[in-house]
Amino acid sequence: MAIETLIETLGGHPARALGLDLDSDGDRARWLFAARLASERDSEATVRKAFLRLDAEVGADSASLAAADPERVAAALSDAGLRRFDPVAHGLCRAARALIEDHDGDLENLAAGCFDLEELGGALASLAPGFGRATVLRFLRPLREVWSAARETPLAEPARAAARHLELIADGDDLEGEPASLHSALEARAPGVAFVDAEAALERLGALACRAGKTARCPLGKACPARREAEEPC
């Protein structure tokens, strides 16, 4: 299956489904809050519904969340089906306030003072409880080319498993070098495809099949390398 078909089948980066333009400073902040929702153990559909409901009823930007009553935010998230709506709501409001009070509401200001991924991740995590490793890495993956400190943000484990099965990266690649290796492989195989969309599709593929070894569920069907290997006669 071509990378383009994989994206068409499994979907591109979730920010697109939310109508976010990650080239926009304002939408990057909105993506930070969406990434926090996506780090909960709810389906992508529930996360998308929760973000859109929050945006419609309260506002998913820094200024709106900083001024909002956390209980109102929690109600919007609860109505959308997010399970841990209360702690998530309080964390979103607290993070928005910290972003405004400490960085003038501008993620560029936050990132400007960070030398490397460790510093940038620490600055983001310090915004509020709940903005831990999973949220920070999810937020930073599509922004590797925006901030130099984010360049070595590692692939998600499911994306790594899928990329290895499809021989887009090698088993010997180190974690820091994997994004660059994947980028090069995608430029060679599918030069017109956006890297962030390919990475997101690979993450879904890995979660569905590759990471768990469930080749029967792989949407690649008979083109699945792991399935072919399992079916080869000894």
N, C-alpha and C positions, 0 to 999 in steps of 0.2 A: 504494500500500500504506500502510495506517495505521501510525503509529509503534508502536502496540500489537502489530500483526501482525509488524512488523519485529523487535521484541524477542522475540516468541514464536518467530520463525523462526531468528534468529541468536543469541539468548541475551542475558541481562542482564549485570550487572557480575560479573566472575569471583569476587569475594569471596563472593558468594552461593553459588556452586557449591562453595566451600570451607567453607561453614558459618560464615562470619565475620560478626559484627555490628559494623559500623564505628562504631556509637554506644558501643561498649565500649572503654575504654582498653586493656585487655589484647588485644583482637582487633585493634586498630589496630597494635600492635607485630607481631602475627602477620601482618597484611597487609603490613607493611614487608618482612618476610622473604619472603613470597609474591611481592611485587613484584620483589624481587631475582631470584627464580627466573624470573619472567615476562619479564625483560629479556634472558634468554638466547635464542638462536635455535632454540628448540625449540617444538613445537606446544603449543597450549593444553592438549590432552589430556595430554601428557607433563608439563607444568608442574603440572597438577592432581594427577596421579599422584605426582609427586615430592614435592609439599607434603604430601599425605595420608600418604604412606609415611614421610616425615620426622617428621610429627606422631605417627604411631603408634609408631615405633621409638625416637625420641629425644625428641620434644617440639619443637614449633615456636614455643614462647614464649621470651622473653628469658632467663629463669632456666635453663631446660633447655639452651638452646644455649650459654649462657655457660659452663656446667659440662661440656659434652660434649667428648669426644675428636673433633677434626675428622675423623679417619679413619673414625670410626663414622658421622658425618654424611655423609661422602663415599660410604660404602658404601650408605647408604640412597638417596641421590640416584642413584648409579650403577645400582642395582637397578631404579630406576624409569625408567631410560633417558635421564636428563639427560646430555648429552654432556660438558660441561666441569665435571664433578662435583667435581673436586678443588679448583680455585681458588674455586669458588662455596662449597663447604663451609667452607673456611678463612675466607672473607670473612664468612659468616653468623655463625660463632663469634666472630670478632673484633668484629663490629658489636654482637652481643649483650653481650659483655663491656664494650665502650665505653659502651653505653646504661646498663648497671647501674653501672659505676664513675663515670661522669661525670654521669649524670642520674637516679640512683637507680632505674633501670629504667623510667622514666616518660617517654613521649614528650611529655606535657604540659609537663614541666619543660624539655625541649629546645626546644619551640616557644615557650614563654613569653618567652624572652629574644631572640626574633627579631622584628625590626621589619617586614621585608618578605620577598618571595619569594626574593630573592638571599641574604639572611641565613639563612632557613630551609633553603633548598636546600644552602647551604654547610655548615650544621650537620649535616644528614643525610648529605651526601657525606663528611664527615670521620669518620664512624663506622668506615669500613673501605674498603679498595680494592674496587672493583667497584660501589660505591654511587654511580654517576655520574649524569649528567643523565637518562638513560633511566629508571633505577630511581626516582630522586627524583620526576620528573614523573608517572610511572605511579602511584606511591604517593600523591601529593598530589591528583590529580584528583578522587577521590571525597570529599576532605576540605576542599574549598574553603569550605564553610560552617562547618567546625569551627574552623579557625584563620584569623584575619584575614590573616595573612601569606601564606596559601595562596590567597587569593581570586582572584588574577590568574594562577593556573596555566593555561598555554595548553592548547588542545585538541591532541590528537595529530593529526599531519598527515593520516592516513587519515580520522579523524572530521571534520576540517575539510573535506576534499574531498567527503565524502558530504553534509555539512550544506549545502554550497554547491550541490551538484547538486539537492538537495531544496528549495532556496530557504529553508532555515531560518536561514541567515546570508547576508549580502551580501558580495560580493567586496571592497567598500570597508571592511569592518569591520577595525579594528586587532586585533592578536593579543591584547592585554589585554582588549579589549572583547568578543571573540567568545564566551566562556563566558556572559556576561550576555545577549548577543543571542540565543544559542541557548536559554537558559533561558526568556526571554520568548516566543520562538516556540513552544517546546514547551508552555508554559502555555496558549497560545492554541489550539494544535492538539490537544493531548492532556493536559488538565489533571490527569488522575489518574495519569500515568506518572511514575515516579521518574527524576529527571534522570540519575543515575549509570547507570541501566540503559539509557536512551536513548543516552547518550554512548557506552557500551560497544558497543551494537548498531551505531551509526553508524561506530565505529572498525572493526568487523569488515566492514561493508559497504564502507567505503572501501578496506580492504586487499584485499578480493575483487575489486573492480571499479573504483570511482571514481578512485582515485589512479593506476592504471595505464591507465585509459581502456578497460578490457576490458568493454564494455557487454554483450557476449554472455554473460558470466558473472554478470551482475547478478541477484540473486535477486528484484529487483522486476519482472523480465520486461518486458512491454510498458508497464508503468507507469514505467519508468526514464526520467527526463527526458533524460539524455544519449543514450539509445538513440533516443528519439523525434526528438531534434534531428538525429541522424546519418541517420535514415531519411527525413527530410523532403525532398521533391523540391526541387531547386534552381530 
